[in-house]
Amino acid sequence: MSLKRLFTEHPESVGESYVEHMFVALSFAGPLLAAGFAALIHAFLPFLCVTTASATVKRLYARMTNRTPRPVAQADRMMAWDPVI
């Protein structure tokens, strides 16, 4: 498998360019990190952050399962990052 395919196969399977997919993944990473931190606080202080982590996971799950793949236009593919080595 080529190096380029490693970076583009999955994003294309969900209808995104590499850069679009990176931003979507990062938009999930921030809330997940915050939820993890809230769960860590809750582990030691169970009266704090009682529903923060679970509410975040439920919200992100709903967001992820309601996404619909869209075809990536040829122009988007040409403008997408191209990791040719």
VOPAGU-2260 file (C-alpha; in pm, 1 decimal, decimal comma):
REM VOPAGU-2260
SITE   aa  ch    i         X         Y         Z
SITE  MET   A    0       0,0       0,0       0,0
SITE  SER   A    1     135,4     341,3     -91,0
SITE  LEU   A    2     204,4     602,4     172,6
SITE  LYS   A    3     -57,3     830,1      17,8
SITE  ARG   A    4    -325,8     558,3      49,9
SITE  LEU   A    5    -244,9     520,8     419,8
SITE  PHE   A    6    -342,7     884,4     470,0
SITE  THR   A    7    -638,0     905,7     230,3
SITE  GLU   A    8    -819,4     571,2     222,0
SITE  HIS   A    9   -1023,2     612,7     540,8
SITE  PRO   A   10   -1103,4     984,6     497,5
SITE  GLU   A   11   -1226,6     914,8     143,4
SITE  SER   A   12   -1441,9     626,8     273,6
SITE  VAL   A   13   -1637,3     879,2     482,6
SITE  GLY   A   14   -1647,7    1142,2     208,4
SITE  GLU   A   15   -1376,9    1375,1     339,8
SITE  SER   A   16   -1036,7    1493,3     232,7
SITE  TYR   A   17    -740,1    1431,7     461,8
SITE  VAL   A   18    -755,0    1786,1     604,7
SITE  GLU   A   19   -1133,9    1778,6     651,7
SITE  HIS   A   20   -1106,1    1447,2     832,9
SITE  MET   A   21    -827,4    1582,1    1053,2
SITE  PHE   A   22   -1045,5    1874,3    1163,7
SITE  VAL   A   23   -1345,4    1649,8    1229,7
SITE  ALA   A   24   -1129,6    1411,9    1434,8
SITE  LEU   A   25    -983,8    1704,7    1629,3
SITE  SER   A   26   -1336,1    1833,9    1697,0
SITE  PHE   A   27   -1400,2    1500,5    1872,3
SITE  ALA   A   28   -1062,1    1490,2    2047,6
SITE  GLY   A   29   -1114,7    1810,0    2249,4
SITE  PRO   A   30   -1444,5    1706,5    2410,8
SITE  LEU   A   31   -1311,4    1353,2    2467,3
SITE  LEU   A   32   -1005,8    1489,7    2649,0
SITE  ALA   A   33   -1229,4    1712,4    2861,6
SITE  ALA   A   34   -1458,2    1415,6    2938,0
SITE  GLY   A   35   -1156,4    1206,7    3037,3
SITE  PHE   A   36   -1037,0    1480,5    3270,1
SITE  ALA   A   37   -1387,6    1508,4    3419,9
SITE  ALA   A   38   -1392,6    1130,2    3475,0
SITE  LEU   A   39   -1052,8    1151,8    3645,0
SITE  ILE   A   40   -1180,7    1423,0    3879,0
SITE  HIS   A   41   -1496,3    1220,6    3943,2
SITE  ALA   A   42   -1286,8     913,8    4034,4
SITE  PHE   A   43   -1132,8    1098,4    4329,1
SITE  LEU   A   44   -1418,1    1336,4    4410,0
SITE  PRO   A   45   -1736,5    1147,6    4320,8
SITE  PHE   A   46   -1959,5    1441,0    4409,6
SITE  LEU   A   47   -1808,4    1644,3    4121,1
SITE  CYS   A   48   -1859,7    1596,5    3746,3
SITE  VAL   A   49   -2130,3    1338,8    3809,8
SITE  THR   A   50   -2267,7    1331,8    3453,6
SITE  THR   A   51   -2009,1    1531,3    3257,7
SITE  ALA   A   52   -1823,4    1240,8    3095,2
SITE  SER   A   53   -2131,0    1031,9    3015,7
SITE  ALA   A   54   -2320,2    1331,4    2873,8
SITE  THR   A   55   -2022,5    1417,3    2653,2
SITE  VAL   A   56   -1990,3    1061,2    2524,3
SITE  LYS   A   57   -2365,5    1046,0    2449,3
SITE  ARG   A   58   -2352,1    1379,9    2263,9
SITE  LEU   A   59   -2049,0    1275,3    2058,6
SITE  TYR   A   60   -2199,6     934,6    1982,2
SITE  ALA   A   61   -2516,8    1100,7    1851,3
SITE  ARG   A   62   -2308,4    1339,6    1643,3
SITE  MET   A   63   -2098,1    1059,7    1496,2
SITE  THR   A   64   -2385,2     823,8    1413,8
SITE  ASN   A   65   -2586,5    1103,3    1248,2
SITE  ARG   A   66   -2305,5    1194,6    1007,9
SITE  THR   A   67   -2360,4    1100,0     646,4
SITE  PRO   A   68   -2074,3    1035,2     406,8
SITE  ARG   A   69   -2059,5    1264,4     107,3
SITE  PRO   A   70   -1865,5    1205,0    -211,7
SITE  VAL   A   71   -1541,1    1402,1    -226,9
SITE  ALA   A   72   -1540,9    1621,5    -535,3
SITE  GLN   A   73   -1246,0    1587,6    -771,5
SITE  ALA   A   74   -1152,2    1952,4    -703,6
SITE  ASP   A   75   -1139,9    1878,1    -327,9
SITE  ARG   A   76    -911,6    1581,4    -392,3
SITE  MET   A   77    -678,1    1796,0    -595,0
SITE  MET   A   78    -663,6    2062,9    -323,8
SITE  ALA   A   79    -623,3    1809,7     -42,4
SITE  TRP   A   80    -288,2    1751,6     124,6
SITE  ASP   A   81     -79,3    1513,4     -79,4
SITE  PRO   A   82     185,3    1329,6     130,1
SITE  VAL   A   83     406,9    1214,6    -156,4
SITE  ILE   A   84     746,0    1093,4     -37,9
